[in-house]
Amino acid sequence: MNVFGVDIGGSGIKGAPVDLERGTLAEERHKVLTPQPATPDGVAGCVAEVVEHFGWTGPVGVTFPGVVTGSTIRTAANVDKSWIGVDAGTLLGDRLGGLPVTVLNDADAAGVAEMTFGAGRGRKGTVILLTLGTGIGSALFVDGRLVPNTELGHLELKGHDAETRASTKAKEDEDLSWEHWATRRLRKYLAHVEMLFSPELFIIGGGVSRKADKFLPLIEGIRAEILPAELQNNAGIVGAGMAAGAA
């Protein structure tokens, strides 16, 4: 069974039909740039463009980079603040001609996909997935059950919002070497999260997971196991499709 998934990010919006039995994309994903400013109308138009690229007419799952309760947006750190309070399910459903739409936090979607089909498959105890990109998203699992909307990228780290120090965007904006970023930024962030939650496993997702060999071996002093996301940057799309399929 295929269901459509869309992953809204701070820099790009991507989607594809998802094979729910295999946890893979059924077709090559289509991506467009996130509009700037990333207003509800602008982003909804891009989501429609991605869905219509495939001629899709069934249920659609959509991730959002912020807290989502029901289908209402509660926070919007890396998109326009006018999203706050918007019923995204209704907005996107109307823009998609009445298609049923399920909306959830982006890292939660990626985490569910990784726990089902990827690096967290079969793992018990406390598992934390972190998506490193424009910001830092998080998904917390206890014995396989999701604790939604944790948003651990916004923990305070040395007087700063953690994602402004340890995200991939911070690495790129400050032109940091892999070693500097991994040992002085990401390791300190992981140590802080570990102190708070004592996970057995960290899963590192987002686009940078494709280059895990460049930075994960540099991170020392973390007791938890650290693994790259197996679904890499497609995890959010797969998780969005899973959410729509379960709705």
N, C-alpha and C positions, 0 to 999 in steps of 0.2 A: 504493500500500500504506500502510495506517495502522498505527501502533504507539503504545502509550500511554506518555506521559512524565510523570513527577512531579518537581517541583523543591522540595526541602526547604530552607527558609530559616530564619533566626533569628527572624523575625516571622510568616512565613506559609508555608503548604504549598499548592502549586497544581499542577494537572495537567490534561491534555486528551489526546485522541487526536491524533497527529501525522501529517501527510501527508509521507511520506519523499521523495516525488518533488519536491515544491515547497518543503519546509522550512518549512511553515506549520502552524498549528493547524487541525485538521479541524473542530473545534467550539469554541465559546467555553469558555475555561478555567474550572474551578471551584476556588475558593480557600477555605481554612479557616485560622484562626489557629493558629500553632504553640503547643502547650501549654506552660505554664510551671509547673514545670520541664519541659524538653524531654527527657524520659526515653525510652529505647527503646520501652517499651510504649505510652506516650502518643503518641509520634510515629507508631508503627506503626498505631495506631488511626486517626489522622488520615489517613494515607496510604490505608488501607482505605476510609475515608469518601469520599475524593476519587475513587478508582478505582470504587467501587460506585455513585457518583453517575451514572456513565455506563453501568453494567451491563456493564463491560468483562470479557472472559474470555480474553484473549490475553496475550502477553508484555508485561512492564512494565519500563521503565527508570526508575531513581530516582537523583537526585543527592543528595549529602550534603555539608554544609559542613565539610569536613575531609579529611585524607589517607585514601585508600581503597586498600588493596592486595588484589587479588582481590576479595572482597566484605567484607573485614574492616576495621573502622574503627580507625584508628591515632591520630587526634587529634580533638578536639571543642572548639574554641575558643568557639563561640557557641551550643552546645547542652549538655545535661547531660554531665558527665564520665563517667557510667556507660556511655556509648556505646563508650568505648575498649575494644578487644578483642572487640567484638560482631561476629558474622558477620551483617551486615545483610541479605545476600541470603537466608539461611535464615530469619531472623526475619520479614522482610517476606513472603517466599514462603508461610510457614506462615499468616500473618495474612490473606493473600489467597487462601487455600484451595488452595494448591499451584500457583498461577500461576508461570511462570518469571520471575525477577526479576534484572535486571542493575543493579549499583550502581557509581557512579563519582563522583569529585569534582565539585562543582557548577560551579566555574569552568572546569574542563576540558570539561565538557559544553557550556557556553555558548561556549567557544572553538571547539570542533569545529563547532558550528552556524554561528558567524560566519565561520569559514574556508571553510565549504562553501557557505553560502547568503547570507552577509552582507558586512560591511565588509572582511573578509580574503580574500574570494574571489579566487583566482588570484595572491595575493601570495607572493613568495619572500622569502628572507632571514629575519631574526629579527623575529617579530611577538609582541607581548605584549597579551593581553586582560586588563583589570582590571574586576572587577565591584564596584561601590561600593554598599554597602547597610548591613546591620547590622555587617558587617566589610568586609574587602577580600579578594576572591578573585583568583587569577591563573591564567592559562594561557599557557604559553610554547611557541612554535612556531618551528622552524628548517626553512626550505624546506618548510613545510606539514606537518611531522611534529611531533606533540605530545611535549613532555617533561612527563610527568604529575606531579601533586602538588607543584607548586612552592611554593604558599603564601607568596607574596611580601608579602602583607599583614602578615606577622609579622616583617618586617625591622625592625631597630632604627632609629628615626629620632629623633635628639636625645634619647636616653635613654628613649624610649617605644616600645611596640609600634606600628608605623606605622598600623595600622587604628584605633587609639584616637585618632589625631590627624586622619586624612585621610578616614575613611569618611563616608558620608552620615549615619549615626547620630551621629557626632561633631559634624557641622555642626548637626544638629537639637538634640542635647542641650545644646550650648553656645550655641544661638541665633545662629550666625554668619551674617553676610551672605554672599551669593554671592561678592562680591569678596574678602572676607577669607578665606573657605574656599578659593577657587580660587587666589589669589595667594600666600597664606602657608602653606597646608596642602597642597593637592593638588599645586601646582607643585613644592614642595620634595620631595614624595614621588616625583613623576615624575622629577625631576632625579636623585634617588638611584638609582632603578631604572635610569635611562638610563646612569648612570655605571658600573653593574655589568654591564649586558647590551648596551648600544649597539644597541637595536632600530631598525629602519627605520620601524616603525609601532606606535603604541599604539592599541588599541581600548578605548573606555570604555563598559562595560556596566552592568547593574543598572537598577533603576527610575529612577534619576536621569538615565539616558541620554535619557529623554523630554524633559528640560529642558536638553539640551546647549547650546542657544543662550544660556542664562543664565550659563554658566561657561567653556565651552571657549574662546571668544574672549578671555577675560581671561588665559589662560595663555600666558606669553611665555618665551623663553629655552630652550625644549626643541627640540633638533635633529630629533628624530623627528617624523614626521607624526602627528597625533592626530585620530582619527575617532570619532564616536559609533557604538555598536552598532546595526546596522540592524534586528536582530530584537528590540532593546530587552530588556524583561524577560521575553520569551518564549523567549530563547535557551537557557536551561537546560532548559526542557521539551522543546524541539526536539532538543537534544543528547542528552537522556535517551532519547527515542524512537529516535534514530539508534543509540545504543549497544545498545538492546534488539533493534533490527532486525538489527544486525550480529552478535549473539551466537549 
